[in-house]
């Protein structure tokens, strides 16, 4: 299935936002999932006609836990749902844990009926995982952070790229019996890339 056009556009334009705003220190914090989710949602609102589009964050679907990171609506009907993740590209143990968590969360809502505008349970909607891969390297920024801060960050581990991240997601989803996911890579700036996984 094709990625929702407004979602595609907002992720394409996220790099422009990150260039316009001072975000180097933000990205150096590593897991800035909430902040990037906020910026993505703001762009999503800009990409849609006023009054036709809305979204909510951290809301539960009846019978499904935990809360869904983002549910988008057009004309009061749910049109897609998304889970967001963010990791340093060289934090291999956390990447592995995060991928498993993201796949479990996304598959929990895949195929579930979302209530229609009248409140009656309708059909399923497209489900995405958005994994931001943070290539910042604060552990080696000797002129920016004191040693006691720098040693909190991962170091000495090989960095992965979007292709490697896709292979890891493909294996994790295959292990759950989900075949045929679509992958959409985005390069927002040299320090931040993302992979959108569209569940079949």
PyMOL CGO cylinders between C-alpha atoms (Angstrom):
from pymol import cmd
from pymol.cgo import CYLINDER

trace = [
    CYLINDER, 0.00, 0.00, 0.00, 1.31, 3.52, -0.69, 0.3, 1, 1, 1, 1, 1, 1,
    CYLINDER, 1.31, 3.52, -0.69, 2.40, 5.67, 2.21, 0.3, 1, 1, 1, 1, 1, 1,
    CYLINDER, 2.40, 5.67, 2.21, -0.22, 8.26, 3.12, 0.3, 1, 1, 1, 1, 1, 1,
    CYLINDER, -0.22, 8.26, 3.12, 0.67, 11.33, 1.02, 0.3, 1, 1, 1, 1, 1, 1,
    CYLINDER, 0.67, 11.33, 1.02, 0.46, 13.89, 3.83, 0.3, 1, 1, 1, 1, 1, 1,
    CYLINDER, 0.46, 13.89, 3.83, 2.66, 11.67, 6.02, 0.3, 1, 1, 1, 1, 1, 1,
    CYLINDER, 2.66, 11.67, 6.02, 5.18, 11.32, 3.20, 0.3, 1, 1, 1, 1, 1, 1,
    CYLINDER, 5.18, 11.32, 3.20, 5.25, 15.09, 2.63, 0.3, 1, 1, 1, 1, 1, 1,
    CYLINDER, 5.25, 15.09, 2.63, 5.73, 16.00, 6.28, 0.3, 1, 1, 1, 1, 1, 1,
    CYLINDER, 5.73, 16.00, 6.28, 8.67, 13.61, 6.65, 0.3, 1, 1, 1, 1, 1, 1,
    CYLINDER, 8.67, 13.61, 6.65, 10.19, 14.97, 3.43, 0.3, 1, 1, 1, 1, 1, 1,
    CYLINDER, 10.19, 14.97, 3.43, 9.99, 18.49, 4.84, 0.3, 1, 1, 1, 1, 1, 1,
    CYLINDER, 9.99, 18.49, 4.84, 11.25, 17.64, 8.32, 0.3, 1, 1, 1, 1, 1, 1,
    CYLINDER, 11.25, 17.64, 8.32, 14.82, 18.26, 7.20, 0.3, 1, 1, 1, 1, 1, 1,
    CYLINDER, 14.82, 18.26, 7.20, 13.92, 21.86, 6.31, 0.3, 1, 1, 1, 1, 1, 1,
    CYLINDER, 13.92, 21.86, 6.31, 12.53, 22.35, 9.81, 0.3, 1, 1, 1, 1, 1, 1,
    CYLINDER, 12.53, 22.35, 9.81, 15.67, 20.91, 11.41, 0.3, 1, 1, 1, 1, 1, 1,
    CYLINDER, 15.67, 20.91, 11.41, 17.80, 23.25, 9.30, 0.3, 1, 1, 1, 1, 1, 1,
    CYLINDER, 17.80, 23.25, 9.30, 15.75, 26.29, 10.28, 0.3, 1, 1, 1, 1, 1, 1,
    CYLINDER, 15.75, 26.29, 10.28, 15.80, 25.49, 14.00, 0.3, 1, 1, 1, 1, 1, 1,
    CYLINDER, 15.80, 25.49, 14.00, 18.88, 25.07, 16.23, 0.3, 1, 1, 1, 1, 1, 1,
    CYLINDER, 18.88, 25.07, 16.23, 18.64, 21.32, 16.90, 0.3, 1, 1, 1, 1, 1, 1,
    CYLINDER, 18.64, 21.32, 16.90, 22.24, 20.12, 17.29, 0.3, 1, 1, 1, 1, 1, 1,
    CYLINDER, 22.24, 20.12, 17.29, 22.04, 20.00, 21.09, 0.3, 1, 1, 1, 1, 1, 1,
    CYLINDER, 22.04, 20.00, 21.09, 18.57, 18.46, 20.86, 0.3, 1, 1, 1, 1, 1, 1,
    CYLINDER, 18.57, 18.46, 20.86, 19.84, 15.57, 18.74, 0.3, 1, 1, 1, 1, 1, 1,
    CYLINDER, 19.84, 15.57, 18.74, 22.85, 15.09, 21.01, 0.3, 1, 1, 1, 1, 1, 1,
    CYLINDER, 22.85, 15.09, 21.01, 20.43, 13.94, 23.72, 0.3, 1, 1, 1, 1, 1, 1,
    CYLINDER, 20.43, 13.94, 23.72, 19.85, 10.73, 21.78, 0.3, 1, 1, 1, 1, 1, 1,
    CYLINDER, 19.85, 10.73, 21.78, 16.32, 9.46, 22.28, 0.3, 1, 1, 1, 1, 1, 1,
    CYLINDER, 16.32, 9.46, 22.28, 14.32, 12.54, 21.34, 0.3, 1, 1, 1, 1, 1, 1,
    CYLINDER, 14.32, 12.54, 21.34, 11.30, 10.61, 20.12, 0.3, 1, 1, 1, 1, 1, 1,
    CYLINDER, 11.30, 10.61, 20.12, 8.76, 12.96, 21.71, 0.3, 1, 1, 1, 1, 1, 1,
    CYLINDER, 8.76, 12.96, 21.71, 10.33, 16.08, 20.26, 0.3, 1, 1, 1, 1, 1, 1,
    CYLINDER, 10.33, 16.08, 20.26, 10.62, 14.60, 16.75, 0.3, 1, 1, 1, 1, 1, 1,
    CYLINDER, 10.62, 14.60, 16.75, 7.07, 13.26, 16.97, 0.3, 1, 1, 1, 1, 1, 1,
    CYLINDER, 7.07, 13.26, 16.97, 5.89, 16.78, 17.82, 0.3, 1, 1, 1, 1, 1, 1,
    CYLINDER, 5.89, 16.78, 17.82, 7.74, 18.33, 14.86, 0.3, 1, 1, 1, 1, 1, 1,
    CYLINDER, 7.74, 18.33, 14.86, 6.43, 15.63, 12.51, 0.3, 1, 1, 1, 1, 1, 1,
    CYLINDER, 6.43, 15.63, 12.51, 2.86, 16.17, 13.69, 0.3, 1, 1, 1, 1, 1, 1,
    CYLINDER, 2.86, 16.17, 13.69, 3.17, 19.95, 13.21, 0.3, 1, 1, 1, 1, 1, 1,
    CYLINDER, 3.17, 19.95, 13.21, 4.28, 19.39, 9.61, 0.3, 1, 1, 1, 1, 1, 1,
    CYLINDER, 4.28, 19.39, 9.61, 1.49, 16.89, 9.14, 0.3, 1, 1, 1, 1, 1, 1,
    CYLINDER, 1.49, 16.89, 9.14, -1.02, 19.56, 10.10, 0.3, 1, 1, 1, 1, 1, 1,
    CYLINDER, -1.02, 19.56, 10.10, 0.54, 21.98, 7.61, 0.3, 1, 1, 1, 1, 1, 1,
    CYLINDER, 0.54, 21.98, 7.61, 0.20, 19.41, 4.83, 0.3, 1, 1, 1, 1, 1, 1,
    CYLINDER, 0.20, 19.41, 4.83, -3.56, 18.96, 5.18, 0.3, 1, 1, 1, 1, 1, 1,
    CYLINDER, -3.56, 18.96, 5.18, -6.57, 21.23, 4.47, 0.3, 1, 1, 1, 1, 1, 1,
    CYLINDER, -6.57, 21.23, 4.47, -7.75, 23.25, 7.49, 0.3, 1, 1, 1, 1, 1, 1,
    CYLINDER, -7.75, 23.25, 7.49, -10.73, 21.67, 9.18, 0.3, 1, 1, 1, 1, 1, 1,
    CYLINDER, -10.73, 21.67, 9.18, -10.46, 18.32, 7.41, 0.3, 1, 1, 1, 1, 1, 1,
    CYLINDER, -10.46, 18.32, 7.41, -7.55, 16.93, 9.38, 0.3, 1, 1, 1, 1, 1, 1,
    CYLINDER, -7.55, 16.93, 9.38, -6.79, 16.29, 13.03, 0.3, 1, 1, 1, 1, 1, 1,
    CYLINDER, -6.79, 16.29, 13.03, -4.57, 14.02, 15.08, 0.3, 1, 1, 1, 1, 1, 1,
    CYLINDER, -4.57, 14.02, 15.08, -4.17, 12.76, 18.62, 0.3, 1, 1, 1, 1, 1, 1,
    CYLINDER, -4.17, 12.76, 18.62, -1.12, 11.41, 20.46, 0.3, 1, 1, 1, 1, 1, 1,
    CYLINDER, -1.12, 11.41, 20.46, -0.77, 8.77, 23.14, 0.3, 1, 1, 1, 1, 1, 1,
    CYLINDER, -0.77, 8.77, 23.14, -4.38, 7.55, 22.93, 0.3, 1, 1, 1, 1, 1, 1,
    CYLINDER, -4.38, 7.55, 22.93, -5.57, 3.98, 23.40, 0.3, 1, 1, 1, 1, 1, 1,
    CYLINDER, -5.57, 3.98, 23.40, -7.74, 1.98, 21.03, 0.3, 1, 1, 1, 1, 1, 1,
    CYLINDER, -7.74, 1.98, 21.03, -10.44, -0.03, 22.86, 0.3, 1, 1, 1, 1, 1, 1,
    CYLINDER, -10.44, -0.03, 22.86, -8.90, -3.31, 23.92, 0.3, 1, 1, 1, 1, 1, 1,
    CYLINDER, -8.90, -3.31, 23.92, -5.36, -2.35, 22.86, 0.3, 1, 1, 1, 1, 1, 1,
    CYLINDER, -5.36, -2.35, 22.86, -2.47, -1.38, 25.15, 0.3, 1, 1, 1, 1, 1, 1,
    CYLINDER, -2.47, -1.38, 25.15, -0.16, 0.54, 25.29, 0.3, 1, 1, 1, 1, 1, 1,
    CYLINDER, -0.16, 0.54, 25.29, -1.35, 3.90, 23.88, 0.3, 1, 1, 1, 1, 1, 1,
    CYLINDER, -1.35, 3.90, 23.88, -0.78, 4.58, 20.17, 0.3, 1, 1, 1, 1, 1, 1,
    CYLINDER, -0.78, 4.58, 20.17, 1.77, 7.33, 19.49, 0.3, 1, 1, 1, 1, 1, 1,
    CYLINDER, 1.77, 7.33, 19.49, -0.25, 9.04, 16.76, 0.3, 1, 1, 1, 1, 1, 1,
    CYLINDER, -0.25, 9.04, 16.76, -3.68, 8.53, 15.19, 0.3, 1, 1, 1, 1, 1, 1,
    CYLINDER, -3.68, 8.53, 15.19, -4.59, 10.75, 12.24, 0.3, 1, 1, 1, 1, 1, 1,
    CYLINDER, -4.59, 10.75, 12.24, -8.14, 11.63, 11.19, 0.3, 1, 1, 1, 1, 1, 1,
    CYLINDER, -8.14, 11.63, 11.19, -9.68, 13.07, 8.05, 0.3, 1, 1, 1, 1, 1, 1,
    CYLINDER, -9.68, 13.07, 8.05, -13.31, 14.19, 8.23, 0.3, 1, 1, 1, 1, 1, 1,
    CYLINDER, -13.31, 14.19, 8.23, -13.55, 12.53, 11.67, 0.3, 1, 1, 1, 1, 1, 1,
    CYLINDER, -13.55, 12.53, 11.67, -12.52, 9.09, 10.37, 0.3, 1, 1, 1, 1, 1, 1,
    CYLINDER, -12.52, 9.09, 10.37, -9.21, 7.47, 11.35, 0.3, 1, 1, 1, 1, 1, 1,
    CYLINDER, -9.21, 7.47, 11.35, -6.90, 7.24, 8.32, 0.3, 1, 1, 1, 1, 1, 1,
    CYLINDER, -6.90, 7.24, 8.32, -3.65, 5.89, 9.78, 0.3, 1, 1, 1, 1, 1, 1,
    CYLINDER, -3.65, 5.89, 9.78, -1.79, 5.17, 13.01, 0.3, 1, 1, 1, 1, 1, 1,
    CYLINDER, -1.79, 5.17, 13.01, 1.93, 5.39, 13.74, 0.3, 1, 1, 1, 1, 1, 1,
    CYLINDER, 1.93, 5.39, 13.74, 4.45, 4.32, 16.34, 0.3, 1, 1, 1, 1, 1, 1,
    CYLINDER, 4.45, 4.32, 16.34, 7.59, 6.47, 16.74, 0.3, 1, 1, 1, 1, 1, 1,
    CYLINDER, 7.59, 6.47, 16.74, 11.05, 5.38, 17.91, 0.3, 1, 1, 1, 1, 1, 1,
    CYLINDER, 11.05, 5.38, 17.91, 14.44, 7.10, 18.10, 0.3, 1, 1, 1, 1, 1, 1,
    CYLINDER, 14.44, 7.10, 18.10, 17.88, 5.64, 18.83, 0.3, 1, 1, 1, 1, 1, 1,
    CYLINDER, 17.88, 5.64, 18.83, 21.53, 6.52, 18.39, 0.3, 1, 1, 1, 1, 1, 1,
    CYLINDER, 21.53, 6.52, 18.39, 22.80, 4.68, 15.32, 0.3, 1, 1, 1, 1, 1, 1,
    CYLINDER, 22.80, 4.68, 15.32, 25.68, 3.16, 17.34, 0.3, 1, 1, 1, 1, 1, 1,
    CYLINDER, 25.68, 3.16, 17.34, 23.61, 1.93, 20.29, 0.3, 1, 1, 1, 1, 1, 1,
    CYLINDER, 23.61, 1.93, 20.29, 23.25, -1.64, 19.03, 0.3, 1, 1, 1, 1, 1, 1,
    CYLINDER, 23.25, -1.64, 19.03, 21.71, -3.17, 22.19, 0.3, 1, 1, 1, 1, 1, 1,
    CYLINDER, 21.71, -3.17, 22.19, 19.05, -0.44, 22.40, 0.3, 1, 1, 1, 1, 1, 1,
    CYLINDER, 19.05, -0.44, 22.40, 18.31, -0.65, 18.67, 0.3, 1, 1, 1, 1, 1, 1,
    CYLINDER, 18.31, -0.65, 18.67, 17.60, -4.38, 18.99, 0.3, 1, 1, 1, 1, 1, 1,
    CYLINDER, 17.60, -4.38, 18.99, 15.33, -3.83, 22.00, 0.3, 1, 1, 1, 1, 1, 1,
    CYLINDER, 15.33, -3.83, 22.00, 13.55, -0.89, 20.35, 0.3, 1, 1, 1, 1, 1, 1,
    CYLINDER, 13.55, -0.89, 20.35, 12.86, -2.79, 17.13, 0.3, 1, 1, 1, 1, 1, 1,
    CYLINDER, 12.86, -2.79, 17.13, 11.25, -5.64, 19.05, 0.3, 1, 1, 1, 1, 1, 1,
    CYLINDER, 11.25, -5.64, 19.05, 9.15, -3.21, 21.07, 0.3, 1, 1, 1, 1, 1, 1,
    CYLINDER, 9.15, -3.21, 21.07, 8.08, -1.25, 17.97, 0.3, 1, 1, 1, 1, 1, 1,
    CYLINDER, 8.08, -1.25, 17.97, 7.07, -4.39, 16.07, 0.3, 1, 1, 1, 1, 1, 1,
    CYLINDER, 7.07, -4.39, 16.07, 5.06, -5.71, 19.01, 0.3, 1, 1, 1, 1, 1, 1,
    CYLINDER, 5.06, -5.71, 19.01, 3.28, -2.38, 19.47, 0.3, 1, 1, 1, 1, 1, 1,
    CYLINDER, 3.28, -2.38, 19.47, 2.51, -1.95, 15.78, 0.3, 1, 1, 1, 1, 1, 1,
    CYLINDER, 2.51, -1.95, 15.78, 1.27, -5.50, 15.30, 0.3, 1, 1, 1, 1, 1, 1,
    CYLINDER, 1.27, -5.50, 15.30, -1.03, -5.08, 18.32, 0.3, 1, 1, 1, 1, 1, 1,
    CYLINDER, -1.03, -5.08, 18.32, -3.03, -2.45, 16.40, 0.3, 1, 1, 1, 1, 1, 1,
    CYLINDER, -3.03, -2.45, 16.40, -2.61, -3.92, 12.91, 0.3, 1, 1, 1, 1, 1, 1,
    CYLINDER, -2.61, -3.92, 12.91, -5.95, -5.17, 11.63, 0.3, 1, 1, 1, 1, 1, 1,
    CYLINDER, -5.95, -5.17, 11.63, -7.90, -3.72, 14.55, 0.3, 1, 1, 1, 1, 1, 1,
    CYLINDER, -7.90, -3.72, 14.55, -11.15, -1.94, 13.83, 0.3, 1, 1, 1, 1, 1, 1,
    CYLINDER, -11.15, -1.94, 13.83, -11.07, 1.81, 14.51, 0.3, 1, 1, 1, 1, 1, 1,
    CYLINDER, -11.07, 1.81, 14.51, -14.36, 3.43, 15.53, 0.3, 1, 1, 1, 1, 1, 1,
    CYLINDER, -14.36, 3.43, 15.53, -16.00, 5.40, 12.70, 0.3, 1, 1, 1, 1, 1, 1,
    CYLINDER, -16.00, 5.40, 12.70, -17.34, 8.97, 13.27, 0.3, 1, 1, 1, 1, 1, 1,
    CYLINDER, -17.34, 8.97, 13.27, -20.53, 7.62, 14.80, 0.3, 1, 1, 1, 1, 1, 1,
    CYLINDER, -20.53, 7.62, 14.80, -18.59, 5.51, 17.28, 0.3, 1, 1, 1, 1, 1, 1,
    CYLINDER, -18.59, 5.51, 17.28, -19.30, 2.19, 15.60, 0.3, 1, 1, 1, 1, 1, 1,
    CYLINDER, -19.30, 2.19, 15.60, -16.23, 0.02, 15.13, 0.3, 1, 1, 1, 1, 1, 1,
    CYLINDER, -16.23, 0.02, 15.13, -15.11, 0.22, 11.54, 0.3, 1, 1, 1, 1, 1, 1,
    CYLINDER, -15.11, 0.22, 11.54, -12.29, -1.33, 9.57, 0.3, 1, 1, 1, 1, 1, 1,
    CYLINDER, -12.29, -1.33, 9.57, -8.53, -1.27, 10.09, 0.3, 1, 1, 1, 1, 1, 1,
    CYLINDER, -8.53, -1.27, 10.09, -6.27, 1.60, 8.99, 0.3, 1, 1, 1, 1, 1, 1,
    CYLINDER, -6.27, 1.60, 8.99, -2.68, 1.63, 7.69, 0.3, 1, 1, 1, 1, 1, 1,
    CYLINDER, -2.68, 1.63, 7.69, -0.14, 1.25, 10.48, 0.3, 1, 1, 1, 1, 1, 1,
    CYLINDER, -0.14, 1.25, 10.48, 3.37, 2.71, 10.34, 0.3, 1, 1, 1, 1, 1, 1,
    CYLINDER, 3.37, 2.71, 10.34, 6.51, 2.56, 12.44, 0.3, 1, 1, 1, 1, 1, 1,
    CYLINDER, 6.51, 2.56, 12.44, 8.73, 5.64, 12.20, 0.3, 1, 1, 1, 1, 1, 1,
    CYLINDER, 8.73, 5.64, 12.20, 12.24, 4.90, 13.46, 0.3, 1, 1, 1, 1, 1, 1,
    CYLINDER, 12.24, 4.90, 13.46, 14.56, 7.92, 13.67, 0.3, 1, 1, 1, 1, 1, 1,
    CYLINDER, 14.56, 7.92, 13.67, 18.23, 6.98, 13.44, 0.3, 1, 1, 1, 1, 1, 1,
    CYLINDER, 18.23, 6.98, 13.44, 20.35, 9.57, 15.24, 0.3, 1, 1, 1, 1, 1, 1,
    CYLINDER, 20.35, 9.57, 15.24, 23.94, 9.81, 13.95, 0.3, 1, 1, 1, 1, 1, 1,
    CYLINDER, 23.94, 9.81, 13.95, 25.05, 12.45, 16.46, 0.3, 1, 1, 1, 1, 1, 1,
    CYLINDER, 25.05, 12.45, 16.46, 28.22, 11.64, 18.37, 0.3, 1, 1, 1, 1, 1, 1,
    CYLINDER, 28.22, 11.64, 18.37, 28.15, 13.54, 21.69, 0.3, 1, 1, 1, 1, 1, 1,
    CYLINDER, 28.15, 13.54, 21.69, 30.60, 11.11, 23.30, 0.3, 1, 1, 1, 1, 1, 1,
    CYLINDER, 30.60, 11.11, 23.30, 33.39, 12.67, 21.22, 0.3, 1, 1, 1, 1, 1, 1,
    CYLINDER, 33.39, 12.67, 21.22, 32.34, 16.33, 21.50, 0.3, 1, 1, 1, 1, 1, 1,
    CYLINDER, 32.34, 16.33, 21.50, 35.15, 17.26, 23.88, 0.3, 1, 1, 1, 1, 1, 1,
    CYLINDER, 35.15, 17.26, 23.88, 34.61, 20.98, 23.40, 0.3, 1, 1, 1, 1, 1, 1,
    CYLINDER, 34.61, 20.98, 23.40, 30.88, 20.88, 24.07, 0.3, 1, 1, 1, 1, 1, 1,
    CYLINDER, 30.88, 20.88, 24.07, 30.29, 18.57, 27.05, 0.3, 1, 1, 1, 1, 1, 1,
    CYLINDER, 30.29, 18.57, 27.05, 32.24, 17.66, 30.20, 0.3, 1, 1, 1, 1, 1, 1,
    CYLINDER, 32.24, 17.66, 30.20, 33.56, 14.14, 30.50, 0.3, 1, 1, 1, 1, 1, 1,
    CYLINDER, 33.56, 14.14, 30.50, 30.95, 13.05, 33.06, 0.3, 1, 1, 1, 1, 1, 1,
    CYLINDER, 30.95, 13.05, 33.06, 28.25, 13.83, 30.48, 0.3, 1, 1, 1, 1, 1, 1,
    CYLINDER, 28.25, 13.83, 30.48, 30.10, 12.37, 27.48, 0.3, 1, 1, 1, 1, 1, 1,
    CYLINDER, 30.10, 12.37, 27.48, 30.65, 9.02, 29.18, 0.3, 1, 1, 1, 1, 1, 1,
    CYLINDER, 30.65, 9.02, 29.18, 26.87, 8.55, 29.43, 0.3, 1, 1, 1, 1, 1, 1,
    CYLINDER, 26.87, 8.55, 29.43, 26.65, 8.08, 25.66, 0.3, 1, 1, 1, 1, 1, 1,
    CYLINDER, 26.65, 8.08, 25.66, 27.39, 4.92, 23.63, 0.3, 1, 1, 1, 1, 1, 1,
    CYLINDER, 27.39, 4.92, 23.63, 30.86, 4.72, 22.15, 0.3, 1, 1, 1, 1, 1, 1,
    CYLINDER, 30.86, 4.72, 22.15, 33.06, 2.18, 20.44, 0.3, 1, 1, 1, 1, 1, 1,
    CYLINDER, 33.06, 2.18, 20.44, 30.15, 0.45, 18.69, 0.3, 1, 1, 1, 1, 1, 1,
    CYLINDER, 30.15, 0.45, 18.69, 29.71, 0.31, 14.92, 0.3, 1, 1, 1, 1, 1, 1,
    CYLINDER, 29.71, 0.31, 14.92, 27.02, 2.56, 13.50, 0.3, 1, 1, 1, 1, 1, 1,
    CYLINDER, 27.02, 2.56, 13.50, 24.22, 1.14, 11.39, 0.3, 1, 1, 1, 1, 1, 1,
    CYLINDER, 24.22, 1.14, 11.39, 22.64, 2.80, 8.36, 0.3, 1, 1, 1, 1, 1, 1,
    CYLINDER, 22.64, 2.80, 8.36, 19.08, 2.77, 7.04, 0.3, 1, 1, 1, 1, 1, 1,
    CYLINDER, 19.08, 2.77, 7.04, 19.71, -0.34, 4.93, 0.3, 1, 1, 1, 1, 1, 1,
    CYLINDER, 19.71, -0.34, 4.93, 20.92, -2.28, 7.95, 0.3, 1, 1, 1, 1, 1, 1,
    CYLINDER, 20.92, -2.28, 7.95, 18.01, -0.98, 10.04, 0.3, 1, 1, 1, 1, 1, 1,
    CYLINDER, 18.01, -0.98, 10.04, 15.59, -2.20, 7.36, 0.3, 1, 1, 1, 1, 1, 1,
    CYLINDER, 15.59, -2.20, 7.36, 17.11, -5.68, 7.42, 0.3, 1, 1, 1, 1, 1, 1,
    CYLINDER, 17.11, -5.68, 7.42, 16.70, -5.81, 11.19, 0.3, 1, 1, 1, 1, 1, 1,
    CYLINDER, 16.70, -5.81, 11.19, 13.05, -4.78, 10.97, 0.3, 1, 1, 1, 1, 1, 1,
    CYLINDER, 13.05, -4.78, 10.97, 12.40, -7.24, 8.16, 0.3, 1, 1, 1, 1, 1, 1,
    CYLINDER, 12.40, -7.24, 8.16, 13.74, -10.09, 10.28, 0.3, 1, 1, 1, 1, 1, 1,
    CYLINDER, 13.74, -10.09, 10.28, 11.80, -9.00, 13.38, 0.3, 1, 1, 1, 1, 1, 1,
    CYLINDER, 11.80, -9.00, 13.38, 8.54, -8.76, 11.42, 0.3, 1, 1, 1, 1, 1, 1,
    CYLINDER, 8.54, -8.76, 11.42, 9.17, -12.06, 9.64, 0.3, 1, 1, 1, 1, 1, 1,
    CYLINDER, 9.17, -12.06, 9.64, 9.64, -13.68, 13.05, 0.3, 1, 1, 1, 1, 1, 1,
    CYLINDER, 9.64, -13.68, 13.05, 6.14, -12.42, 13.90, 0.3, 1, 1, 1, 1, 1, 1,
    CYLINDER, 6.14, -12.42, 13.90, 4.75, -13.90, 10.69, 0.3, 1, 1, 1, 1, 1, 1,
    CYLINDER, 4.75, -13.90, 10.69, 4.42, -10.54, 8.91, 0.3, 1, 1, 1, 1, 1, 1,
    CYLINDER, 4.42, -10.54, 8.91, 5.73, -10.66, 5.34, 0.3, 1, 1, 1, 1, 1, 1,
    CYLINDER, 5.73, -10.66, 5.34, 5.76, -7.89, 2.75, 0.3, 1, 1, 1, 1, 1, 1,
    CYLINDER, 5.76, -7.89, 2.75, 6.22, -4.69, 4.76, 0.3, 1, 1, 1, 1, 1, 1,
    CYLINDER, 6.22, -4.69, 4.76, 7.05, -1.60, 2.69, 0.3, 1, 1, 1, 1, 1, 1,
    CYLINDER, 7.05, -1.60, 2.69, 10.04, 0.53, 3.66, 0.3, 1, 1, 1, 1, 1, 1,
    CYLINDER, 10.04, 0.53, 3.66, 10.42, 4.27, 3.04, 0.3, 1, 1, 1, 1, 1, 1,
    CYLINDER, 10.42, 4.27, 3.04, 13.83, 5.83, 3.92, 0.3, 1, 1, 1, 1, 1, 1,
    CYLINDER, 13.83, 5.83, 3.92, 14.28, 9.55, 4.62, 0.3, 1, 1, 1, 1, 1, 1,
    CYLINDER, 14.28, 9.55, 4.62, 17.47, 11.57, 5.10, 0.3, 1, 1, 1, 1, 1, 1,
    CYLINDER, 17.47, 11.57, 5.10, 16.55, 14.73, 7.02, 0.3, 1, 1, 1, 1, 1, 1,
    CYLINDER, 16.55, 14.73, 7.02, 20.10, 16.00, 7.55, 0.3, 1, 1, 1, 1, 1, 1,
    CYLINDER, 20.10, 16.00, 7.55, 23.53, 14.41, 8.08, 0.3, 1, 1, 1, 1, 1, 1,
    CYLINDER, 23.53, 14.41, 8.08, 22.75, 13.69, 11.73, 0.3, 1, 1, 1, 1, 1, 1,
    CYLINDER, 22.75, 13.69, 11.73, 19.20, 12.40, 11.43, 0.3, 1, 1, 1, 1, 1, 1,
    CYLINDER, 19.20, 12.40, 11.43, 17.72, 9.77, 9.15, 0.3, 1, 1, 1, 1, 1, 1,
    CYLINDER, 17.72, 9.77, 9.15, 14.46, 7.87, 9.46, 0.3, 1, 1, 1, 1, 1, 1,
    CYLINDER, 14.46, 7.87, 9.46, 12.90, 4.68, 8.21, 0.3, 1, 1, 1, 1, 1, 1,
    CYLINDER, 12.90, 4.68, 8.21, 9.14, 4.39, 7.84, 0.3, 1, 1, 1, 1, 1, 1,
    CYLINDER, 9.14, 4.39, 7.84, 7.91, 0.81, 7.99, 0.3, 1, 1, 1, 1, 1, 1,
    CYLINDER, 7.91, 0.81, 7.99, 4.46, 0.31, 6.49, 0.3, 1, 1, 1, 1, 1, 1,
    CYLINDER, 4.46, 0.31, 6.49, 2.85, -2.88, 7.73, 0.3, 1, 1, 1, 1, 1, 1,
    CYLINDER, 2.85, -2.88, 7.73, 0.94, -4.95, 5.16, 0.3, 1, 1, 1, 1, 1, 1,
]
cmd.load_cgo(trace, "trace")
